[in-house]
Amino acid sequence: MPDTPVLKDTEAIHHFIPVTWETALGIIAITAVSAARHWTTTIDPRFVILAPIIGAVTGLLAGLQPAWRAARITPADALRS
């Protein structure tokens, strides 16, 4: 049986940090290009807050279904399938 990668609790934060930096760099890039071209930056602050929340809720909902399914079967049955 192939080894399955397991995400440890301490590793989860290491996956979250790059996403946070990428979001910040994207906002900085949009603002810089807008300033260089004398455009008005049109980033609605609600979207900056709402987008990560929607992403987190989507991830949680997508993870709940397999978790509920796995919780209903015995470990021996899970290893056999």
N, C-alpha and C positions, 0 to 999 in steps of 0.2 A: 504494500500500500504506500503511495507517495506521501512524503511529508507535507503537511498542510501548514502554511504560514499562520502564525498566531500573533495578533496585535496586542501587545502588552499595554497596560494603562499608561506607563511612562512614554510609550511611543506615540500614543494618540495625540499628545500635545505637539509632537514634532511634525505631525501631518497637518495640524491646524495652523501653526505659525506661518508656513509658506503661503497658505491661502490668504491669511490676514495681510501679509506683506504685499502679495500680488494685488489685492484690492486697493491697498493704500497707494501703491505705485501707479495703478491704473488711474486713480483719481488725480494724482499729481501730474501724470502725463496729460490727461485731458485739460487740466487747468493750465499747464505750461503751454500747450499748443494753442489753446484759446487766447491766452495772454499774448503770445507771439504774433498771432494773426489779428489781434484786436477784436476778437469775438467775445460775446458774453457767454460765460460758462453757465450751462443749463443743467447742472446736476441737482436734481431735487433731493434734499436731505432725507426725505422720507424713504426714497429708494435705497440710499446708502445704508440705512438702518434695516429696512424691510427685506432686502435681498438675502443677507446672511440668515435671517430668521426663517425665510421661506426655504432656503437650502437646508437648514438644520431640521426643520419639520419634515421635509421630503425625505431626508436621509433616515430620520427616526422611523417614519412610517414604512419605508422600504425595508428597514431592518427588522421591524416587528413581526412581519409575516413569517419569515424563515425562523425567527426565534420561537414564535408560538408553535410552529410546526415541529421544530426540534424538541421542544419541551414535552410534547405529547408522546414521543416514542422513546423506547428504552435505548440505552447506549449500545447494547448488543445489536439491536435492529438497525441502528444508524450506521454501525461499522459494516454490517452486511450489505447495505445498499450502496 
